[in-house]
Amino acid sequence: MRMQDPAAVIEAIIRAANSGDLAGMMAGFAENAVLALSPALPGMPNLFQDREAIRGYLQQIVSNGFRVEPIEVERSGDEVRWRSVASGGLFGHAGLGRAEVSSRAIVHGGLIRTIDIQYAAATVRQLEAALVAQA
């Protein structure tokens, strides 16, 4: 049975991310889900418009020991907002310790319909500089 509580869906996806379970993460996304990044991460688009595109983004992010530490989760109806600190994965590969992230999702019927992920500007600048230095 699919979880109906929007906050529980987000919490399940975070648990899956922290265990490197891409399939578990994808189980929480609707077929026509949309994921938006603000700002876009270096070398990535800022909009992913279906499950396969989202899978590609998440695969890049969760590889190599990605972790998410939620700081604050708030729910209002179908909307869930949370702040978190991410580490490892793409960020660890680039030599960054931690990345500040603010996110907002609309969850309906136990599935994410839209998710907006906002990375701190300083994080994106550090990631860009690290990737240039590695090139």
C-alpha positions as CSV (number, residue, x, y, z in Angstrom):
1,M,0.0,0.0,0.0
2,R,1.3,3.4,-1.0
3,M,2.0,6.0,1.8
4,Q,-0.6,8.8,1.7
5,D,1.0,11.3,4.1
6,P,3.1,13.7,2.1
7,A,5.7,14.2,4.8
8,A,6.1,10.4,5.1
9,V,6.7,10.1,1.4
10,I,9.5,12.7,1.6
11,E,11.0,11.0,4.7
12,A,10.9,7.6,2.9
13,I,12.8,9.1,-0.1
14,I,15.4,10.6,2.2
15,R,15.9,7.2,3.9
16,A,16.3,5.6,0.5
17,A,18.8,8.3,-0.6
18,N,20.8,7.7,2.5
19,S,21.0,4.0,1.8
20,G,21.8,4.5,-1.9
21,D,18.5,2.9,-2.9
22,L,17.7,4.6,-6.2
23,A,14.7,2.3,-6.9
24,G,13.3,3.2,-3.4
25,M,13.7,6.9,-4.2
26,M,12.0,6.5,-7.6
27,A,9.0,4.7,-6.0
28,G,8.0,8.1,-4.6
29,F,7.7,9.9,-7.9
30,A,4.7,10.1,-10.2
31,E,5.2,9.0,-13.8
32,N,4.9,12.7,-15.0
33,A,6.7,14.2,-12.1
34,V,8.8,17.4,-12.6
35,L,12.0,18.2,-10.7
36,A,13.4,21.7,-10.9
37,L,16.9,22.9,-9.7
38,S,17.6,26.4,-8.7
39,P,20.2,27.3,-9.7
40,A,21.2,24.4,-12.0
41,L,24.2,22.4,-10.9
42,P,27.2,22.6,-13.2
43,G,26.8,20.5,-16.3
44,M,23.1,19.7,-15.6
45,P,19.8,21.2,-16.8
46,N,17.6,22.9,-14.3
47,L,14.5,21.0,-15.2
48,F,13.8,17.2,-15.3
49,Q,10.3,16.5,-16.7
50,D,9.6,12.8,-16.2
51,R,10.7,9.8,-14.2
52,E,13.5,8.8,-16.4
53,A,15.0,12.2,-16.5
54,I,14.6,12.4,-12.7
55,R,16.3,9.0,-12.4
56,G,19.3,10.2,-14.3
57,Y,19.7,13.3,-12.0
58,L,19.2,11.2,-8.8
59,Q,21.7,8.6,-10.0
60,Q,24.4,11.3,-10.4
61,I,23.6,12.8,-7.0
62,V,23.3,9.6,-4.9
63,S,26.4,7.7,-6.2
64,N,29.4,7.5,-3.9
65,G,27.9,7.8,-0.4
66,F,25.4,10.6,-0.7
67,R,23.7,11.6,2.6
68,V,20.9,14.0,3.4
69,E,20.4,15.3,6.9
70,P,16.9,17.0,7.2
71,I,17.0,20.0,9.5
72,E,13.4,21.0,9.3
73,V,10.3,19.5,7.6
74,E,7.0,21.3,7.4
75,R,3.8,20.1,5.8
76,S,0.7,22.0,4.7
77,G,-1.8,19.9,2.9
78,D,-0.1,18.3,-0.1
79,E,2.9,20.6,0.1
80,V,6.0,19.6,2.0
81,R,8.9,22.0,2.6
82,W,12.2,21.1,4.2
83,R,15.8,22.3,4.7
84,S,18.6,19.9,4.7
85,V,22.4,19.4,4.5
86,A,23.7,17.1,1.8
87,S,27.1,15.5,1.8
88,G,29.0,12.9,-0.2
89,G,27.9,11.8,-3.7
90,L,28.4,14.5,-6.3
91,F,29.4,17.0,-3.5
92,G,32.0,14.7,-2.0
93,H,33.4,13.8,-5.4
94,A,34.0,17.5,-5.9
95,G,35.7,17.8,-2.5
96,L,32.9,19.8,-0.9
97,G,32.1,18.9,2.7
98,R,28.4,19.8,2.9
99,A,25.8,21.5,0.7
100,E,22.8,23.5,2.1
101,V,19.6,22.7,0.4
102,S,16.0,24.0,0.6
103,S,13.3,21.9,-1.0
104,R,9.5,22.0,-1.7
105,A,7.4,19.2,-3.0
106,I,3.8,18.7,-3.9
107,V,2.8,15.1,-3.0
108,H,-0.6,13.8,-4.1
109,G,-1.9,10.3,-3.8
110,G,1.4,9.2,-2.2
111,L,3.5,10.4,-5.1
112,I,5.6,13.4,-5.7
113,R,4.1,15.5,-8.6
114,T,6.6,18.4,-8.4
115,I,9.7,19.0,-6.5
116,D,11.8,22.2,-6.4
117,I,15.3,21.9,-5.0
118,Q,17.2,25.1,-4.2
119,Y,21.0,24.9,-3.6
120,A,22.7,27.7,-1.7
121,A,24.5,30.0,-4.2
122,A,27.7,29.5,-2.3
123,T,27.4,25.8,-2.7
124,V,27.0,26.1,-6.5
125,R,30.0,28.4,-6.8
126,Q,32.1,26.0,-4.8
127,L,31.0,23.1,-6.9
128,E,31.8,25.0,-10.1
129,A,35.3,25.9,-8.8
130,A,36.0,22.3,-7.7
131,L,34.9,20.9,-11.1
132,V,37.1,23.4,-13.0
133,A,40.1,22.6,-10.8
134,Q,39.6,18.8,-11.4
135,A,39.4,19.3,-15.2
